[in-house]
């Protein structure tokens, strides 16, 4: 089932996407695995998702419903049990260098300075050292950390480490960016700044984004499209287009009347699934 909360994206942007294959397609996907206790478990069932090129999609759903599993399917880390996963029109057949991943926890080398962390990706891909470091200088400047190039991760605040992680990812110029609750550990003020930082970095890249979050307001503020998942095994319950103008300022958009209305409509769809997930947790603890 697919609902549209508001009008579709602007015509020129939508027309551009229509001329290209989707960046990501999950077609009737199911994903089953065996738990450490030896029990068979279904994480996703009959799951369908389409993310256009240059589109920012957010995924929300109850805790433990399979949101992160969705990202693993796109990366090729977890093959589907049934169905098909396609990236840029081609079946996923392993790890794709054009996909970047930002985790909830820091993925920085603690023994390396900021500049060395950011330059590591291009060098691993075969870029000459001098070119990789020149590019790293540029991306560190873009995230506002030029004065901290020689600092180590333990010397940085949580927000600064997340900026390094963004530079570390964007420097590789990914065509697809997967983000698994990247800002959830930050305080509210820092999270708002990082959301603005992400949108500013993303806006000039043309990359497609799948952003997993438990924060519905974050999803609406960032996304072109919000996917609401059912309580596990997850399937797509509803898809909402978010037609809020860009560029967006996170500290302001939450007070916009259209934002409030969109968030309310999506919450009406999400609330039932959250209640189901909560009840299952309560029952399992008895």
C-alpha positions in Angstrom: 0.0 0.0 0.0 1.3 3.5 -0.8 -0.1 6.8 0.5 1.1 10.2 -0.5 1.1 12.7 2.3 1.6 15.6 0.0 2.3 16.4 -3.6 5.1 14.6 -5.5 8.6 16.2 -5.9 9.0 19.2 -8.3 8.4 18.3 -11.9 12.0 18.9 -13.2 13.5 16.8 -10.5 11.0 14.0 -10.9 11.5 14.1 -14.7 15.2 13.7 -14.3 14.8 10.7 -12.1 12.3 9.1 -14.5 15.0 9.0 -17.3 17.3 6.9 -15.1 17.1 3.5 -13.5 16.4 3.6 -9.8 19.5 3.8 -7.6 18.1 1.0 -5.3 15.3 -1.6 -5.8 14.3 -4.3 -3.4 11.7 -6.5 -5.2 9.6 -8.9 -3.2 12.5 -9.5 -0.8 12.5 -11.8 2.1 15.4 -12.4 4.5 15.6 -15.3 6.9 18.4 -16.4 9.2 19.1 -18.7 12.1 19.5 -17.1 15.6 22.3 -18.1 18.0 19.7 -20.3 19.7 19.2 -22.2 16.5 15.7 -20.8 15.7 14.7 -19.7 12.2 13.7 -16.0 12.1 12.3 -13.9 9.3 13.6 -10.3 9.4 12.0 -9.1 6.1 9.0 -10.5 4.2 7.7 -9.5 0.7 9.7 -6.2 1.0 9.5 -3.7 -1.8 11.5 -0.4 -2.0 12.5 1.9 -4.8 14.9 4.8 -4.3 15.5 7.1 -7.2 18.8 8.5 -8.2 19.5 11.7 -6.2 16.7 10.9 -3.8 16.8 11.1 0.0 14.8 8.3 1.6 14.3 7.7 5.3 13.1 4.5 6.9 11.2 4.4 10.1 9.7 1.5 12.1 9.5 -0.2 15.5 12.7 -1.3 17.2 14.0 -4.6 15.9 11.8 -4.6 12.8 14.6 -5.1 10.3 15.6 -1.6 9.3 19.3 -2.3 9.5 18.8 -5.5 7.6 17.5 -3.5 4.7 20.8 -1.6 4.5 22.8 -4.8 4.7 20.9 -6.2 1.7 21.8 -3.1 -0.4 25.5 -3.4 0.5 25.6 -7.0 -0.4 26.6 -8.1 3.1 23.4 -10.0 3.5 21.9 -11.8 0.4 18.2 -12.0 0.2 16.6 -15.4 0.9 13.9 -14.6 -1.7 13.4 -11.8 -4.2 15.9 -9.5 -5.8 18.1 -6.5 -4.8 19.2 -4.2 -7.6 21.6 -1.2 -7.5 21.8 1.2 -10.4 19.7 -1.3 -12.5 22.0 -4.3 -11.8 21.6 -7.2 -9.4 23.7 -6.9 -6.2 26.6 -9.4 -6.4 28.9 -8.3 -3.6 30.4 -5.2 -2.1 30.0 -2.1 -4.3 32.7 0.6 -4.1 30.1 3.2 -5.1 28.2 2.7 -1.8 29.2 4.6 1.3 28.1 3.6 4.8 27.8 5.8 7.9 27.2 3.9 11.2 25.7 4.8 14.5 29.1 4.2 16.2 32.3 5.9 15.0 34.2 3.9 12.4 37.4 5.9 12.8 40.9 4.4 13.3 41.7 5.6 16.9 45.5 5.5 16.3 45.2 7.8 13.2 44.9 11.5 13.2 41.9 13.1 11.4 43.8 13.8 8.2 45.0 10.2 8.1 41.5 8.8 8.7 40.0 10.8 5.9 42.7 10.1 3.4 42.6 6.3 4.1 39.6 5.6 1.8 41.0 7.1 -1.4 44.4 5.5 -0.8 42.8 2.1 -0.2 41.1 2.6 -3.6 44.4 3.2 -5.3 44.7 7.0 -5.3 48.3 8.3 -5.0 49.1 9.5 -1.5 49.7 13.1 -2.4 46.4 13.3 -4.2 44.5 11.5 -1.4 45.8 14.0 1.2 45.1 17.0 -1.0 41.5 15.7 -1.3 41.3 15.0 2.4 42.4 18.6 3.3 39.5 19.8 1.1 36.9 17.6 2.7 38.1 18.3 6.3 37.7 22.0 5.5 34.2 21.4 4.2 33.2 20.0 7.5 34.9 22.8 9.4 37.7 20.9 11.0 40.8 22.4 9.3 42.3 23.3 12.7 41.9 19.7 13.9 43.6 17.8 11.2 46.3 16.5 13.5 44.0 15.6 16.4 43.1 12.0 17.2 39.6 10.8 17.6 39.8 10.7 21.4 40.6 14.4 21.4 37.4 15.3 19.5 33.8 15.8 20.7 31.1 13.4 19.5 29.9 15.9 16.9 33.4 16.5 15.6 34.0 12.8 15.3 30.7 12.6 13.3 32.0 15.3 11.0 35.1 13.3 10.4 33.0 10.3 9.6 31.0 12.3 7.0 34.2 13.6 5.4 35.6 10.1 5.5 32.5 8.9 3.5 31.9 11.8 1.1 35.5 11.9 0.0 35.0 8.6 -1.8 32.2 10.2 -3.8 29.6 7.5 -3.3 26.7 7.2 -5.6 24.6 5.7 -2.8 24.9 6.6 0.9 23.5 4.3 3.5 23.1 5.7 7.1 22.2 3.7 10.1 21.0 6.0 12.8 24.2 8.0 12.5 23.2 10.9 14.9 21.2 9.0 17.5 24.0 9.2 20.1 24.4 13.0 19.9 22.6 15.5 22.0 19.7 17.4 20.4 21.6 20.6 19.6 24.5 18.8 18.1 22.2 16.4 16.2 20.4 19.5 14.6 23.8 20.9 13.5 24.8 17.5 12.0 21.6 17.2 10.1 22.2 20.6 8.5 25.8 19.5 7.8 24.6 16.3 6.1 22.1 18.1 3.9 24.7 20.7 2.8 27.3 18.0 1.9 24.7 15.9 0.1 23.0 18.6 -1.9 26.0 19.0 -4.3 26.7 15.3 -4.8 23.7 13.8 -6.6 24.0 10.8 -4.3 21.0 8.7 -3.3 20.5 8.3 0.5 18.8 5.6 2.6 18.7 6.9 6.2 17.5 4.7 9.0 16.2 6.5 12.1 13.9 6.1 15.1 13.2 9.8 15.1 10.2 10.6 13.0 10.8 14.4 13.0 14.4 13.7 11.7 13.0 11.6 8.9 10.5 14.2 7.8 13.0 17.0 8.0 15.6 15.2 5.9 13.7 13.1 3.4 12.1 13.3 0.0 10.3 10.1 0.8 9.6 8.2 4.1 9.1 4.5 4.3 7.1 3.2 7.3 7.8 -0.4 8.1 5.6 -2.9 9.9 6.6 -4.6 13.2 8.8 -7.6 12.3 9.0 -9.4 10.1 9.1 -6.1 8.3 7.4 -5.2 5.1 6.6 -1.7 3.8 3.4 -0.5 5.2 3.2 2.9 3.7 5.3 5.3 1.6 5.0 9.1 2.0 6.4 11.8 -0.3 7.6 14.8 1.6 7.2 17.9 -0.5 9.0 20.5 1.7 11.2 23.0 -0.1 14.9 22.7 -0.1 17.3 23.9 1.1 16.0 23.1 4.6 17.2 24.6 7.9 16.6 22.0 10.7 16.1 24.5 13.5 13.3 26.2 11.5 11.6 23.6 9.5 10.1 21.8 12.5 7.9 24.8 13.1 6.6 24.9 9.6 2.8 24.1 9.4 3.3 21.7 6.5 6.0 19.9 8.4 3.7 19.4 11.4 0.9 18.1 9.3 3.1 15.6 7.4 4.7 14.3 10.6 1.2 13.8 12.1 0.0 11.8 9.1 3.1 9.6 9.1 2.8 9.1 12.9 -0.8 7.9 12.5 0.6 5.1 10.2 3.6 4.4 12.4 1.9 4.4 15.8 0.1 1.1 15.4 3.3 -0.7 14.4 5.1 0.8 17.4 2.4 -0.4 19.7 2.5 -3.9 18.2 6.3 -4.1 18.7 6.0 -2.8 22.3 3.4 -5.4 23.1 5.6 -8.2 21.7 8.5 -7.1 23.8 6.2 -7.1 26.9 4.9 -10.5 26.1 8.4 -12.0 25.5 9.5 -10.7 28.9 6.8 -12.6 30.8 
